[in-house]
Amino acid sequence: MLVLFYFVVYRTTRSEYSGWWCASLSLFLLGEGAQILDEAQQQYWAGPMGNMLMVLGALCAWAAVRSLNGAATRWWHLASAPALAGLVALFDEYTVDRSTGELVFLVILPVVSGLGARELWHMDRGYTRTRTSLAVGATAMCVYFTARCFAFIVDGGSSQGTYSRYFRGEVTGVGGLVFLVVVSFSMSLLSNEQATKELQTQATRDGLTGILNRAEFVRLATRETRRMEHGGAGASLILADLDNFKDINDTFGHQAGDRALQAFAQAATRTVRSSDLVGRYGGDEFILLLLNTPSERAERITVEISSMMSAFEKSVGFRMPTASYGVTSITSRATLAEAIASADAALYRAKAVGLDLHSRDDRV
């Protein structure tokens, strides 16, 4: 499974998600290999090593799911539980009838599998039903590991009892193998979905600011203006240009210029509604389509954006550039190209009058 997943999925997608799962399979492989040596002479090192590797493998599977949700995994997330399992196993009594430190090991597994199930249930709904099947499978494994731990506690580690009959390594190994096969197949589907989503994001979003790029804005805005032709309500279009933006780059460096662009994009997205469109039109120009919004309200929004830009100055350490705006109303008779031309003319007049001003054009 490791070889197939590595060459078929990871080498193709190079995604963080598939990388974590390859690491998980590798650690499970090494951990099971150490458990095979868990006999009388090798037990002093094989037991602790096997427990550590298996717990770390489970944590890597959890990290794989976290990466799909955009959450980062720190080194201490991965180090704490394996270190605990290894230390307890290292100082536990050496017996042949049970693994060293097995109780702590059995407590950690349902906790980690439960964390993985939680991440899967909270995953973005944009993924397919594979997410649900994986979440159900992870929940089932969590329940199984919990029952296994409970049976071990009840039996007291005895070689005769429910734990030995239903939860020893052979039964768990077969169930775990089936689970890994299903998960590997499902994870390959999810990995491909993740790669597709990343490509879609790259194609539709501006890499610096995270808002819509010009092509995607035009596509979505054209769709909205066409709806107005069939009796939809009007809208307002805003073109914004950062004043003296070149001076920011020349005085404070290009990183400061990038931060100014990001700040404007952040201010704009916070000010408008989620149904409105915000895009980077090119360079230091931005474009906004405000649905069902009169031009008077659009003008107030430009003031709010500029105020929020000024508030960012304390956090960035330099004076934010002002902005000029061109505002125009869009009726059912107007095309997007006509609206952009009208807003651009209004923006040109605002630039000619002075900085941090807006101009309105009601011709469209």
C-alpha positions as CSV (number, residue, x, y, z in Angstrom):
1,M,0.0,0.0,0.0
2,L,2.8,2.4,0.8
3,V,4.6,1.8,-2.5
4,L,1.3,2.1,-4.5
5,F,0.2,5.2,-2.7
6,Y,3.6,6.9,-3.0
7,F,4.0,6.3,-6.7
8,V,0.3,6.6,-7.8
9,V,-0.8,9.5,-5.6
10,Y,2.0,11.4,-3.9
11,R,4.3,11.5,-6.9
12,T,1.4,12.8,-8.9
13,T,-0.1,15.4,-6.6
14,R,2.8,16.3,-4.2
15,S,0.2,17.4,-1.8
16,E,0.8,17.9,1.9
17,Y,-2.1,15.6,2.6
18,S,-0.7,12.6,0.7
19,G,2.7,13.2,2.1
20,W,1.4,12.9,5.7
21,W,-0.4,9.7,4.7
22,C,2.7,8.2,3.2
23,A,4.5,9.0,6.5
24,S,1.7,7.4,8.4
25,L,1.9,4.1,6.4
26,S,5.7,4.1,6.8
27,L,5.4,4.4,10.5
28,F,2.7,1.7,10.8
29,L,5.0,-0.6,8.8
30,L,8.0,0.1,11.0
31,G,5.8,-0.2,14.2
32,E,4.4,-3.5,13.2
33,G,7.9,-4.7,12.4
34,A,9.0,-3.8,15.9
35,Q,6.0,-5.5,17.4
36,I,7.0,-8.7,15.6
37,L,10.2,-8.7,17.6
38,D,8.3,-8.1,20.9
39,E,9.5,-11.4,22.4
40,A,11.5,-12.0,25.6
41,Q,15.0,-11.1,24.4
42,Q,14.0,-8.1,22.3
43,Q,11.1,-6.8,24.4
44,Y,13.1,-4.2,26.2
45,W,13.5,-2.1,23.1
46,A,11.0,-3.6,20.6
47,G,7.9,-2.9,22.8
48,P,8.7,0.8,23.4
49,M,9.8,1.4,19.9
50,G,6.8,-0.3,18.4
51,N,4.4,1.7,20.6
52,M,6.1,5.0,19.7
53,L,6.0,4.3,16.0
54,M,2.4,3.2,16.0
55,V,1.2,6.2,17.9
56,L,3.2,8.5,15.7
57,G,1.7,6.8,12.6
58,A,-1.8,7.5,14.0
59,L,-0.9,11.1,14.6
60,C,0.4,11.5,11.1
61,A,-3.0,10.2,9.8
62,W,-4.6,12.9,12.0
63,A,-2.2,15.5,10.6
64,A,-3.2,14.4,7.1
65,V,-6.8,15.2,7.7
66,R,-5.9,18.5,9.5
67,S,-4.0,19.6,6.3
68,L,-7.2,19.2,4.3
69,N,-8.9,21.6,6.7
70,G,-6.0,24.1,6.3
71,A,-4.7,23.5,9.9
72,A,-1.0,23.3,10.6
73,T,0.5,20.6,12.7
74,R,3.4,21.5,15.1
75,W,6.2,19.3,16.1
76,W,5.0,19.1,19.7
77,H,1.6,17.8,18.4
78,L,3.5,14.7,17.1
79,A,6.1,14.3,19.8
80,S,4.2,14.3,23.1
81,A,2.0,11.2,22.8
82,P,4.7,8.9,21.2
83,A,7.2,10.0,23.9
84,L,4.7,9.2,26.6
85,A,3.9,5.8,25.1
86,G,7.6,5.0,24.7
87,L,8.7,6.0,28.2
88,V,5.9,4.1,29.9
89,A,6.7,1.0,27.9
90,L,10.4,1.4,28.6
91,F,9.9,1.4,32.4
92,D,7.1,-1.1,32.5
93,E,7.5,-4.7,33.6
94,Y,8.8,-7.2,31.0
95,T,6.4,-10.1,30.4
96,V,5.7,-12.3,27.5
97,D,1.9,-12.4,27.8
98,R,1.3,-8.7,27.2
99,S,3.0,-5.8,25.5
100,T,5.0,-3.4,27.7
101,G,3.1,-0.2,28.5
102,E,0.1,-1.5,26.7
103,L,-2.5,0.3,28.8
104,V,-1.1,3.8,28.0
105,F,-0.8,2.7,24.3
106,L,-4.4,1.5,24.3
107,V,-5.6,4.8,25.9
108,I,-3.8,6.9,23.3
109,L,-5.1,5.2,20.2
110,P,-8.8,5.9,20.7
111,V,-8.0,9.5,21.6
112,V,-6.0,10.0,18.4
113,S,-8.5,8.2,16.2
114,G,-11.2,10.3,17.8
115,L,-9.3,13.5,16.9
116,G,-9.1,12.3,13.3
117,A,-12.8,11.5,13.2
118,R,-13.6,15.0,14.6
119,E,-11.4,16.6,11.8
120,L,-13.2,14.5,9.2
121,W,-16.7,15.5,10.4
122,H,-15.7,19.2,10.4
123,M,-14.2,19.0,6.9
124,D,-15.2,21.4,4.2
125,R,-18.6,20.3,2.8
126,G,-17.2,20.9,-0.7
127,Y,-15.6,17.5,-0.6
128,T,-17.5,14.5,-1.9
129,R,-19.2,11.7,0.1
130,T,-15.7,10.2,0.6
131,R,-15.4,12.5,3.5
132,T,-18.5,11.0,5.2
133,S,-17.4,7.4,4.6
134,L,-14.0,8.2,6.0
135,A,-15.5,9.9,9.0
136,V,-17.8,7.0,9.7
137,G,-14.8,4.6,9.4
138,A,-12.6,6.7,11.7
139,T,-15.5,6.9,14.2
140,A,-15.9,3.1,14.1
141,M,-12.1,2.6,14.7
142,C,-12.4,5.0,17.7
143,V,-15.2,3.0,19.1
144,Y,-13.3,-0.3,18.6
145,F,-10.1,1.1,20.2
146,T,-12.2,2.4,23.1
147,A,-13.8,-1.1,23.6
148,R,-10.4,-2.7,23.3
149,C,-9.0,-0.4,26.0
150,F,-12.0,-1.1,28.3
151,A,-11.7,-4.9,27.8
152,F,-8.0,-4.7,28.7
153,I,-8.7,-2.8,31.9
154,V,-11.5,-5.2,32.9
155,D,-9.4,-8.3,32.2
156,G,-6.4,-6.8,34.1
157,G,-4.0,-7.9,31.4
158,S,-5.0,-11.6,31.9
159,S,-4.3,-14.0,29.0
160,Q,-7.8,-15.5,29.5
161,G,-10.7,-13.1,28.9
162,T,-12.5,-10.9,26.5
163,Y,-9.4,-8.9,25.5
164,S,-7.4,-12.0,24.6
165,R,-10.4,-13.5,22.7
166,Y,-11.5,-10.5,20.7
167,F,-8.9,-7.8,20.8
168,R,-5.5,-9.3,20.6
169,G,-3.0,-8.4,17.9
170,E,-4.3,-10.9,15.3
171,V,-7.9,-9.6,15.3
172,T,-6.8,-6.0,15.5
173,G,-4.2,-6.6,12.8
174,V,-6.8,-8.0,10.3
175,G,-9.3,-5.2,11.1
176,G,-6.6,-2.6,10.8
177,L,-5.4,-4.0,7.5
178,V,-8.9,-3.8,6.0
179,F,-9.3,-0.3,7.4
180,L,-5.9,0.8,5.9
181,V,-6.8,-0.5,2.5
182,V,-10.2,1.4,2.5
183,V,-8.6,4.5,3.9
184,S,-5.7,4.5,1.4
185,F,-8.2,4.2,-1.5
186,S,-10.4,7.0,0.0
187,M,-7.4,9.2,0.7
188,S,-6.2,8.9,-2.8
189,L,-9.6,10.3,-3.9
190,L,-9.4,13.1,-1.4
191,S,-5.8,13.9,-2.3
192,N,-6.9,14.3,-6.0
193,E,-9.8,16.4,-4.9
194,Q,-7.4,18.6,-2.8
195,A,-5.1,19.0,-5.8
196,T,-8.0,20.0,-8.0
197,K,-9.2,22.5,-5.4
198,E,-5.7,24.0,-5.2
199,L,-5.6,24.3,-9.0
200,Q,-9.0,25.9,-9.0
201,T,-7.9,28.4,-6.4
202,Q,-4.8,29.3,-8.4
203,A,-6.9,29.8,-11.5
204,T,-9.6,32.1,-9.8
205,R,-7.8,33.9,-6.9
206,D,-5.1,36.5,-6.8
207,G,-2.0,35.0,-5.3
208,L,-1.1,38.0,-3.2
209,T,-4.4,39.2,-1.8
210,G,-6.5,36.1,-1.9
211,I,-9.5,37.9,-3.6
212,L,-10.8,37.2,-7.1
213,N,-8.4,37.7,-9.9
214,R,-9.4,39.8,-12.9
215,A,-10.6,37.0,-15.1
216,E,-12.7,35.3,-12.5
217,F,-14.2,38.7,-11.4
218,V,-15.2,39.4,-15.0
219,R,-16.7,36.0,-15.4
220,L,-18.8,36.2,-12.2
221,A,-19.8,39.8,-12.7
222,T,-20.9,39.2,-16.3
223,R,-23.1,36.4,-15.0
224,E,-24.7,38.8,-12.5
225,T,-25.2,41.6,-15.0
226,R,-26.9,39.2,-17.4
227,R,-29.4,38.3,-14.6
228,M,-30.3,42.0,-14.4
229,E,-31.4,41.8,-18.0
230,H,-34.3,39.6,-16.9
231,G,-35.7,41.9,-14.4
232,G,-33.1,41.8,-11.6
233,A,-32.4,44.7,-9.3
234,G,-29.6,47.2,-10.1
235,A,-26.1,47.2,-8.7
236,S,-23.1,49.5,-8.2
237,L,-19.6,49.1,-9.5
238,I,-16.6,50.6,-7.8
239,L,-13.1,51.0,-9.3
240,A,-10.4,51.8,-6.7
241,D,-6.9,52.9,-7.3
242,L,-4.2,53.4,-4.5
243,D,-2.7,56.9,-4.7
244,N,1.1,57.3,-5.0
245,F,1.5,53.5,-4.6
246,K,5.0,53.7,-6.3
247,D,6.2,55.9,-3.5
248,I,5.4,53.1,-1.0
249,N,7.6,50.7,-2.9
250,D,10.4,53.2,-3.4
251,T,10.4,54.4,0.3
252,F,9.6,51.3,2.3
253,G,10.3,48.4,-0.1
254,H,8.2,46.0,-2.1
255,Q,7.1,44.1,1.0
256,A,5.5,47.2,2.3
257,G,3.7,47.6,-1.1
258,D,2.5,44.1,-0.9
259,R,1.2,44.7,2.6
260,A,-0.7,47.8,1.4
261,L,-2.4,45.8,-1.3
262,Q,-3.3,43.1,1.1
263,A,-4.6,45.7,3.6
264,F,-6.9,47.2,0.9
265,A,-8.2,43.8,-0.1
266,Q,-8.9,42.9,3.6
267,A,-10.6,46.2,4.2
268,A,-12.8,45.8,1.1
269,T,-13.9,42.2,1.9
270,R,-14.7,43.2,5.5
271,T,-16.8,46.1,4.4
272,V,-19.0,44.5,1.7
273,R,-21.3,41.6,2.0
274,S,-20.4,38.0,1.2
275,S,-22.7,38.1,-1.8
276,D,-20.7,41.0,-3.3
277,L,-17.7,40.6,-5.6
278,V,-14.3,41.9,-4.8
279,G,-11.4,41.5,-7.2
280,R,-7.9,42.8,-8.1
281,Y,-8.2,44.4,-11.4
282,G,-4.5,44.8,-12.0
283,G,-1.5,46.3,-10.2
284,D,-2.8,48.7,-7.5
285,E,-6.4,48.8,-8.9
286,F,-9.3,47.0,-7.4
287,I,-12.9,46.4,-8.5
288,L,-16.1,45.8,-6.6
289,L,-19.5,44.8,-7.7
290,L,-22.2,45.6,-5.0
291,L,-25.4,43.8,-5.8
292,N,-28.8,45.5,-5.0
293,T,-26.8,48.6,-3.9
294,P,-27.6,52.2,-4.9
295,S,-24.6,54.4,-5.8
296,E,-25.2,56.5,-2.6
297,R,-24.6,53.4,-0.4
298,A,-21.6,52.5,-2.6
299,E,-20.0,55.9,-1.9
300,R,-20.4,55.4,1.9
301,I,-18.7,52.0,1.5
302,T,-15.7,53.7,-0.1
303,V,-15.4,56.0,2.9
304,E,-15.6,52.9,5.2
305,I,-12.8,51.2,3.3
306,S,-10.6,54.2,3.5
307,S,-11.2,54.5,7.2
308,M,-10.3,50.9,7.7
309,M,-7.1,51.4,5.7
310,S,-6.1,54.2,7.9
311,A,-6.6,52.0,11.0
312,F,-4.1,49.5,9.6
313,E,-1.2,52.0,9.9
314,K,-0.5,51.2,13.6
315,S,0.0,47.5,12.8
316,V,2.1,47.9,9.6
317,G,4.4,50.7,10.8
318,F,4.1,53.0,7.8
319,R,1.5,55.4,6.4
320,M,-1.0,53.6,4.3
321,P,-1.7,55.1,0.8
322,T,-5.0,56.9,0.2
323,A,-7.3,55.7,-2.5
324,S,-9.4,57.2,-5.3
325,Y,-12.7,55.7,-6.3
326,G,-14.9,55.7,-9.3
327,V,-18.5,54.7,-8.7
328,T,-21.2,54.0,-11.2
329,S,-24.7,52.5,-11.2
330,I,-25.6,49.5,-13.3
331,T,-29.1,49.1,-14.7
332,S,-30.7,46.2,-16.6
333,R,-29.7,47.9,-19.9
334,A,-26.0,48.1,-19.2
335,T,-23.3,45.6,-20.0
336,L,-20.3,45.0,-17.7
337,A,-17.9,46.5,-20.1
338,E,-20.0,49.7,-20.2
339,A,-20.1,49.8,-16.4
340,I,-16.3,49.4,-16.1
341,A,-15.7,52.2,-18.7
342,S,-18.1,54.5,-16.8
343,A,-16.4,53.8,-13.4
344,D,-13.0,54.2,-15.0
345,A,-14.0,57.7,-16.3
346,A,-15.3,58.6,-12.8
347,L,-12.0,57.3,-11.3
348,Y,-10.0,59.5,-13.7
349,R,-12.0,62.6,-12.6
350,A,-11.4,61.7,-8.9
351,K,-7.7,61.4,-9.5
352,A,-7.7,64.8,-11.2
353,V,-9.5,66.5,-8.3
354,G,-7.4,65.1,-5.5
355,L,-6.4,62.2,-3.3
356,D,-8.8,60.0,-1.3
357,L,-11.9,61.2,-3.2
358,H,-14.6,59.4,-5.0
359,S,-16.5,60.4,-8.2
360,R,-19.8,59.1,-9.4
361,D,-21.0,58.5,-12.9
362,D,-24.7,57.8,-13.4
363,R,-24.6,57.4,-17.1
364,V,-24.8,53.6,-17.1
